[in-house]
Amino acid sequence: MKMMRTTIKRFITGKRFTASRLAPFAAAPLLALTMASCFAGKGSSAGGEVTGVGGSAWAEPTPYGMVLVDRGAYAMGPAKDDSIWGIKGDPRGVSVDAFWMDETEITNSKYKQFVFWVRDSIIRERLADPAYGGNEAFKIEEDKEGNPITPYLNWNKAIPWRNPNEDEQRAIESVYRTNPITGRRELDPTQLNYRYEIYNHTAAAQRKNRLDPATREYNTDRPVPTDLPIISKDTAYINDDGVIVRETVSRPLTGDYDFLNTYIVNVYPDTTCWINDFENAYNEPYTRMYFAHAGYNNYPVVGVSWEQANAFSNWRTDYLRRALGRDGIYIEPYRLPTEAEWEFAARAGNSESSYPWEETLPYDERGCFYANFKPMDGDYVRDGHVITSAVGTFAPNDFGLYDMAGNVSEWTSTAYTESINKLTSDLNPEYRYDAAKEDPYQMKRKIVRGGSWKDVAHNLRSDLRTWEYQNEQRSYIGFRNVRSQIGFAKGTQKKQK
């Protein structure tokens, strides 16, 4: 199991595009000691009493488009048996810490920003490539004093979309293709690969993985371990045929870099999911228009796998970090919510309710629906929509979160296993398993929550889980991000029940 958190480096099409340094996991104590020395004078002026050291803290701004979910406790899972649906009530008390959550699902518009960023990264790499003219302005390779540095892309240099010269035109056109049927120029999705590296803090922190054998075992009745721990490390590369190859390597621990995992993900959504999810249905217009047409910009992105959702989360973190432009500032990464976080947010901390609303029916006394789902057998439109709806169309729950039931189901970070309730803690419960390529397909299941536009009302329940394979791309599964809050949550929301 791996906890993927801090992004260390970013790459695109196999080449580094930003200059960043690996901060070793053991660097935190050194930083603390350095800060302490800066404030040593405070204690000396307090008559010899220990008064503690001070320091400056960076005030975390409210993340754009997010809602703060205060820390809290609730009874997770269904509270009662339901013989009709074969559900056994088995609630368990759990607690989760405070986090920010997107108030809506990630839209086509926001995901397009990711896709276009990857496209522009490839173009900038090629504009700097001697094969396309070698314009050095698109890649920074020296510091202000002329010393060589790790090369990174210059995002301040605009792509010459208008009036490019011959070499620039070839670089720009290289990410497009001509449709052999229609003859139209279109973006080539096979090239849109995002490469990134993640430092596995959880594995690095585990006592069994320490480099010093004497610190792996505290029980002095036992011998000091002599064998090096075996580390599982994910790597990825693009072979000579342009195919992404993912490998999981097991080897003896040698240092911090053994906890650095590499991933390459093609980021373009599967627009054919509308056809592949529904046999003998005329859904071709959605394959052409749902992601491409601006009229659907404010609709939830679909056809995105769990792996692609993680890649987006990683890019979003790096995008913010570069915008801040302040060395030494740590920000909690954007990520998929854990299953426990998602359920707590959907139920607004209310252990008595199975839905994001307090009633058991999906509509109020006037017949107004609370969510976008399938109200009747074969009737998708009674709630006002045939497929997805624009995000935020229906009223939010008590935490201010929209579409926590219906519209699209949502990926969580949590891996699925039948015995998950017995495996996870009652404090910030989470079960992570990053399946290797050679693992059985059953080990690649991830928990999905919330129900979708194609589901009946029962499947919208916030206390029920389902799952999907991490590489599947569905017309009814999307996602939203969360970010752990730094510091104390002040309790601005409705009192939990």
Phi, psi and omega in degrees: 000144183223139173259112182267115184231278193279126177284131183261312179222163176232140179227161173217134182046040173084002182235142182288138180237002177217146180265109177220158185246143176289122175267106183305148184301330183275007184284339183301314178300322179297318178298318180298318180294321179298317179295322182297322181294332180291337185244021184297331183293337184296314182293327183290344182259013183248032176066028178082001179275148177281115183243358181087167180251151178263191179170167179262145179235140178276122180287116181287121179285160176294121180298141183299131175071018182244158179242138178278123174257111183294155175300149181186177179233150178200170176268108185276137178096172182295137183274335186231155173289148175223098185293332181296317182261002179069035182258133176255125178291122181210061182289150176223136180287129178221160176233143177230146178278171185290146178205157172268145179223139175305132181288341175227168174293154177297129185269167173304320182299314181291322180289328175299324178301321176295311181301314182291328177295317177297316177304312182293329177295317180296317180298316180296321176301318183284327175297330178275347182285131178304334179293342180239030177107335175062051178283105184294345181292342182271356178217130180269122182236355179224152175277184185296336179270001179088009179277142180293139178227172175296121184298144173212156184289145178265101182280353175278348178268117185287143174289131182282073180297324180257137177055047176286155173282183187298315180294318179297321179297319178296321179295317180292315183290342185294340180264005178246164177219164176258123179297122185293341181269309184269340183077007182276148176279129181214158179296137179271102185293338183292340181271348190276073182254132181248123180249134180210165180233140183234132176270124184275090183297321183297312179296321181293331183276343184293135184303324183294343182256016180284144181291324180279111183302328183293340181262002179276335183228116181271342180287110184287352175281347181255151180290153177292129180301143180247331181282144176288140176298148176265124184253138174260122187232129178273134175228162179205149176204167177254122184281182185295339179270004180078017181263135177288125178245123177249134180227147172246117185256132174251129182202162178296144180295132177237339181173187184299327183292346176290347178260007179265118184250140183250136179227142172233124185230130170284126193263351185287132180296155175276098183285349178276000183300331180296330178273317184288336178279340185227108178283146176055048177222144179269087180246017182302322180303325180294324180296328182273328194246332192301315179270331187275325188278134182296340178295340178257012184304322185265018176262154181294137176292140177228178183070023182247124181284169175300321180294320178291323178296322176293321178297317177301315181300319179294315178297319182298322177296313181293325179298318178291317182299319179293323181294325179293321175059031182239111179297139176089351179278124177260133174237143174294137184287151166290144184202171171284147179289149169291162179301319181294319177296316182298314182294319179300317180291319182294319182274003180053037179071011185263104181290346183271347184250140178266356182232171174292350175245164186282331182285162178270345178264153182275018179209161182268187185292342177272355182087012178277129184283148178269346186204167176264111182208195180255097188292325186224164177300115180075000183250099178269344194263354184299331178275003176101002184218150177267310177247231178290165173239161175302141182298145179079012179292322181261162184296148179282168174278185185293344176269359180083020181257132183263148171058036174285352170228134177077191187066276169226147169293164187227137176294143166244170179281348192279132176283150183258135168211151184298335183257026187300324182296334180272346184265336190261153178287165173268002176246115184046056186300138179199142175232115181248136170213114178268099187294136173283161182302323185276356179293151174303148184300329180299337181275003182251026179270139177233147185284135178241141184229157165105338184073165187222186180297338183264000186262154173283168188302323182302323183284357176275353185303135182284344184263008181246145178247151167224184184212163174211156178289141191296339180259002179282148179232113188244154178283357183233013177236127174231210180193167169219162182257159169229166173214126179300139179277138176269123178099197189265131174276130190271002176075061183266357186258176179301141181300132182286149182255000000 
